[in-house]
């Protein structure tokens, strides 16, 4: 599998192919979660944009919504694999290396 250039992680499929992860932090209730990218790809497709404003349209804080608070006051963080985690990594086997994809 060769690298494609220019490199882009602007879609969910691009993030899965790159082997990176994504987490979300609710600025209202301070809860954190690692997003399951493989599940998001199944639900929204690999071409779903994953920039901040795109993710706010599809992701919300369940706790805040249930309590009637602002449920879209979210911050997203990208996660890269370390060089040690990249050894032997493939998009078909992401869980082996600690990312919840």
Rosetta constraint file for C-alpha pairs under 8 A:
AtomPair CA 3 CA 7 HARMONIC 7.88 0.50
AtomPair CA 8 CA 14 HARMONIC 6.43 0.50
AtomPair CA 9 CA 13 HARMONIC 7.84 0.50
AtomPair CA 9 CA 14 HARMONIC 4.62 0.50
AtomPair CA 9 CA 15 HARMONIC 4.96 0.50
AtomPair CA 9 CA 18 HARMONIC 7.33 0.50
AtomPair CA 9 CA 50 HARMONIC 7.81 0.50
AtomPair CA 10 CA 14 HARMONIC 6.48 0.50
AtomPair CA 10 CA 15 HARMONIC 7.42 0.50
AtomPair CA 10 CA 49 HARMONIC 5.67 0.50
AtomPair CA 10 CA 50 HARMONIC 5.50 0.50
AtomPair CA 10 CA 51 HARMONIC 6.18 0.50
AtomPair CA 11 CA 15 HARMONIC 6.43 0.50
AtomPair CA 11 CA 46 HARMONIC 6.56 0.50
AtomPair CA 11 CA 47 HARMONIC 5.46 0.50
AtomPair CA 11 CA 48 HARMONIC 5.34 0.50
AtomPair CA 11 CA 49 HARMONIC 4.18 0.50
AtomPair CA 11 CA 50 HARMONIC 4.95 0.50
AtomPair CA 11 CA 51 HARMONIC 7.65 0.50
AtomPair CA 12 CA 16 HARMONIC 6.35 0.50
AtomPair CA 12 CA 37 HARMONIC 6.76 0.50
AtomPair CA 12 CA 40 HARMONIC 7.47 0.50
AtomPair CA 12 CA 41 HARMONIC 6.15 0.50
AtomPair CA 12 CA 45 HARMONIC 7.62 0.50
AtomPair CA 12 CA 46 HARMONIC 5.27 0.50
AtomPair CA 12 CA 47 HARMONIC 6.42 0.50
AtomPair CA 12 CA 48 HARMONIC 5.74 0.50
AtomPair CA 12 CA 49 HARMONIC 6.34 0.50
AtomPair CA 12 CA 50 HARMONIC 5.77 0.50
AtomPair CA 13 CA 17 HARMONIC 6.09 0.50
AtomPair CA 13 CA 41 HARMONIC 6.60 0.50
AtomPair CA 13 CA 45 HARMONIC 7.55 0.50
AtomPair CA 13 CA 46 HARMONIC 3.97 0.50
AtomPair CA 13 CA 47 HARMONIC 6.12 0.50
AtomPair CA 13 CA 48 HARMONIC 7.58 0.50
AtomPair CA 14 CA 18 HARMONIC 6.06 0.50
AtomPair CA 14 CA 46 HARMONIC 7.39 0.50
AtomPair CA 15 CA 19 HARMONIC 6.13 0.50
AtomPair CA 15 CA 20 HARMONIC 5.45 0.50
AtomPair CA 15 CA 21 HARMONIC 6.94 0.50
AtomPair CA 15 CA 37 HARMONIC 7.93 0.50
AtomPair CA 16 CA 20 HARMONIC 6.30 0.50
AtomPair CA 16 CA 21 HARMONIC 7.63 0.50
AtomPair CA 16 CA 37 HARMONIC 6.76 0.50
AtomPair CA 16 CA 38 HARMONIC 7.13 0.50
AtomPair CA 16 CA 91 HARMONIC 6.42 0.50
AtomPair CA 16 CA 101 HARMONIC 7.27 0.50
AtomPair CA 17 CA 91 HARMONIC 5.60 0.50
AtomPair CA 18 CA 91 HARMONIC 7.61 0.50
AtomPair CA 19 CA 80 HARMONIC 7.42 0.50
AtomPair CA 19 CA 81 HARMONIC 6.94 0.50
AtomPair CA 19 CA 89 HARMONIC 7.74 0.50
AtomPair CA 19 CA 90 HARMONIC 7.53 0.50
AtomPair CA 19 CA 91 HARMONIC 6.35 0.50
AtomPair CA 19 CA 94 HARMONIC 6.95 0.50
AtomPair CA 20 CA 78 HARMONIC 7.17 0.50
AtomPair CA 20 CA 79 HARMONIC 5.57 0.50
AtomPair CA 20 CA 80 HARMONIC 4.86 0.50
AtomPair CA 20 CA 81 HARMONIC 6.18 0.50
AtomPair CA 20 CA 99 HARMONIC 7.71 0.50
AtomPair CA 21 CA 34 HARMONIC 7.76 0.50
AtomPair CA 21 CA 35 HARMONIC 7.47 0.50
AtomPair CA 21 CA 37 HARMONIC 7.22 0.50
AtomPair CA 21 CA 78 HARMONIC 5.85 0.50
AtomPair CA 21 CA 79 HARMONIC 4.71 0.50
AtomPair CA 21 CA 80 HARMONIC 6.47 0.50
AtomPair CA 21 CA 99 HARMONIC 6.36 0.50
AtomPair CA 21 CA 100 HARMONIC 7.36 0.50
AtomPair CA 21 CA 101 HARMONIC 6.66 0.50
AtomPair CA 22 CA 34 HARMONIC 6.17 0.50
AtomPair CA 22 CA 35 HARMONIC 5.71 0.50
AtomPair CA 22 CA 37 HARMONIC 7.51 0.50
AtomPair CA 22 CA 76 HARMONIC 6.85 0.50
AtomPair CA 22 CA 77 HARMONIC 5.63 0.50
AtomPair CA 22 CA 78 HARMONIC 4.64 0.50
AtomPair CA 22 CA 79 HARMONIC 5.71 0.50
AtomPair CA 23 CA 32 HARMONIC 7.23 0.50
AtomPair CA 23 CA 33 HARMONIC 5.60 0.50
AtomPair CA 23 CA 34 HARMONIC 4.17 0.50
AtomPair CA 23 CA 35 HARMONIC 5.31 0.50
AtomPair CA 23 CA 76 HARMONIC 5.70 0.50
AtomPair CA 23 CA 77 HARMONIC 5.24 0.50
AtomPair CA 23 CA 78 HARMONIC 6.64 0.50
AtomPair CA 23 CA 79 HARMONIC 7.64 0.50
AtomPair CA 24 CA 32 HARMONIC 5.71 0.50
AtomPair CA 24 CA 33 HARMONIC 5.42 0.50
AtomPair CA 24 CA 34 HARMONIC 6.41 0.50
AtomPair CA 24 CA 35 HARMONIC 7.02 0.50
AtomPair CA 24 CA 74 HARMONIC 6.61 0.50
AtomPair CA 24 CA 75 HARMONIC 5.68 0.50
AtomPair CA 24 CA 76 HARMONIC 4.53 0.50
AtomPair CA 24 CA 77 HARMONIC 6.31 0.50
AtomPair CA 25 CA 30 HARMONIC 6.37 0.50
AtomPair CA 25 CA 31 HARMONIC 5.82 0.50
AtomPair CA 25 CA 32 HARMONIC 4.47 0.50
AtomPair CA 25 CA 33 HARMONIC 6.66 0.50
AtomPair CA 25 CA 74 HARMONIC 5.66 0.50
AtomPair CA 25 CA 75 HARMONIC 5.12 0.50
AtomPair CA 25 CA 76 HARMONIC 6.37 0.50
AtomPair CA 26 CA 30 HARMONIC 4.97 0.50
AtomPair CA 26 CA 31 HARMONIC 5.38 0.50
AtomPair CA 26 CA 32 HARMONIC 6.47 0.50
AtomPair CA 26 CA 61 HARMONIC 6.60 0.50
AtomPair CA 26 CA 71 HARMONIC 7.94 0.50
AtomPair CA 26 CA 72 HARMONIC 7.80 0.50
AtomPair CA 26 CA 73 HARMONIC 5.97 0.50
AtomPair CA 26 CA 74 HARMONIC 4.61 0.50
AtomPair CA 26 CA 75 HARMONIC 6.40 0.50
AtomPair CA 27 CA 31 HARMONIC 7.80 0.50
AtomPair CA 27 CA 73 HARMONIC 5.61 0.50
AtomPair CA 27 CA 74 HARMONIC 5.72 0.50
AtomPair CA 27 CA 75 HARMONIC 6.96 0.50
AtomPair CA 28 CA 64 HARMONIC 7.53 0.50
AtomPair CA 28 CA 69 HARMONIC 7.90 0.50
AtomPair CA 28 CA 70 HARMONIC 7.14 0.50
AtomPair CA 28 CA 71 HARMONIC 7.78 0.50
AtomPair CA 28 CA 73 HARMONIC 6.26 0.50
AtomPair CA 28 CA 74 HARMONIC 7.94 0.50
AtomPair CA 29 CA 63 HARMONIC 7.87 0.50
AtomPair CA 29 CA 64 HARMONIC 6.92 0.50
AtomPair CA 34 CA 100 HARMONIC 6.80 0.50
AtomPair CA 35 CA 100 HARMONIC 7.00 0.50
AtomPair CA 35 CA 101 HARMONIC 7.04 0.50
AtomPair CA 36 CA 40 HARMONIC 6.36 0.50
AtomPair CA 36 CA 100 HARMONIC 5.57 0.50
AtomPair CA 36 CA 101 HARMONIC 4.51 0.50
AtomPair CA 37 CA 41 HARMONIC 6.07 0.50
AtomPair CA 37 CA 100 HARMONIC 7.49 0.50
AtomPair CA 37 CA 101 HARMONIC 4.50 0.50
AtomPair CA 38 CA 42 HARMONIC 6.32 0.50
AtomPair CA 38 CA 101 HARMONIC 5.06 0.50
AtomPair CA 39 CA 43 HARMONIC 6.22 0.50
AtomPair CA 39 CA 101 HARMONIC 7.47 0.50
AtomPair CA 40 CA 44 HARMONIC 5.82 0.50
AtomPair CA 40 CA 45 HARMONIC 7.30 0.50
AtomPair CA 41 CA 45 HARMONIC 4.53 0.50
AtomPair CA 41 CA 46 HARMONIC 5.05 0.50
AtomPair CA 41 CA 48 HARMONIC 7.59 0.50
AtomPair CA 42 CA 46 HARMONIC 7.69 0.50
AtomPair CA 44 CA 48 HARMONIC 6.06 0.50
AtomPair CA 49 CA 54 HARMONIC 5.87 0.50
AtomPair CA 49 CA 55 HARMONIC 7.48 0.50
AtomPair CA 50 CA 54 HARMONIC 5.61 0.50
AtomPair CA 50 CA 55 HARMONIC 5.53 0.50
AtomPair CA 51 CA 55 HARMONIC 6.18 0.50
AtomPair CA 52 CA 56 HARMONIC 6.35 0.50
AtomPair CA 52 CA 75 HARMONIC 7.83 0.50
AtomPair CA 52 CA 76 HARMONIC 6.78 0.50
AtomPair CA 53 CA 57 HARMONIC 6.82 0.50
AtomPair CA 54 CA 58 HARMONIC 7.28 0.50
AtomPair CA 55 CA 59 HARMONIC 5.83 0.50
AtomPair CA 56 CA 60 HARMONIC 6.84 0.50
AtomPair CA 56 CA 72 HARMONIC 6.29 0.50
AtomPair CA 56 CA 74 HARMONIC 7.46 0.50
AtomPair CA 59 CA 72 HARMONIC 7.50 0.50
AtomPair CA 60 CA 65 HARMONIC 7.60 0.50
AtomPair CA 60 CA 71 HARMONIC 5.32 0.50
AtomPair CA 60 CA 72 HARMONIC 5.18 0.50
AtomPair CA 60 CA 74 HARMONIC 7.59 0.50
AtomPair CA 61 CA 65 HARMONIC 6.17 0.50
AtomPair CA 61 CA 71 HARMONIC 4.88 0.50
AtomPair CA 61 CA 72 HARMONIC 6.56 0.50
AtomPair CA 61 CA 74 HARMONIC 7.80 0.50
AtomPair CA 62 CA 66 HARMONIC 6.18 0.50
AtomPair CA 62 CA 71 HARMONIC 7.15 0.50
AtomPair CA 63 CA 67 HARMONIC 6.34 0.50
AtomPair CA 63 CA 71 HARMONIC 7.87 0.50
AtomPair CA 64 CA 68 HARMONIC 6.07 0.50
AtomPair CA 64 CA 69 HARMONIC 4.89 0.50
AtomPair CA 64 CA 70 HARMONIC 6.29 0.50
AtomPair CA 64 CA 71 HARMONIC 5.05 0.50
AtomPair CA 65 CA 69 HARMONIC 5.83 0.50
AtomPair CA 65 CA 70 HARMONIC 6.88 0.50
AtomPair CA 65 CA 71 HARMONIC 5.13 0.50
AtomPair CA 81 CA 85 HARMONIC 5.64 0.50
AtomPair CA 81 CA 86 HARMONIC 6.08 0.50
AtomPair CA 82 CA 86 HARMONIC 6.33 0.50
AtomPair CA 83 CA 87 HARMONIC 6.82 0.50
AtomPair CA 85 CA 89 HARMONIC 7.06 0.50
AtomPair CA 85 CA 97 HARMONIC 5.60 0.50
AtomPair CA 85 CA 98 HARMONIC 8.00 0.50
AtomPair CA 86 CA 97 HARMONIC 7.76 0.50
AtomPair CA 89 CA 93 HARMONIC 6.68 0.50
AtomPair CA 89 CA 94 HARMONIC 6.61 0.50
AtomPair CA 89 CA 96 HARMONIC 7.86 0.50
AtomPair CA 89 CA 97 HARMONIC 7.13 0.50
AtomPair CA 90 CA 94 HARMONIC 6.33 0.50
AtomPair CA 94 CA 98 HARMONIC 7.51 0.50
AtomPair CA 94 CA 99 HARMONIC 6.46 0.50
AtomPair CA 94 CA 100 HARMONIC 7.64 0.50
AtomPair CA 94 CA 101 HARMONIC 6.53 0.50
AtomPair CA 95 CA 99 HARMONIC 5.61 0.50
AtomPair CA 95 CA 100 HARMONIC 6.08 0.50
AtomPair CA 95 CA 101 HARMONIC 6.77 0.50
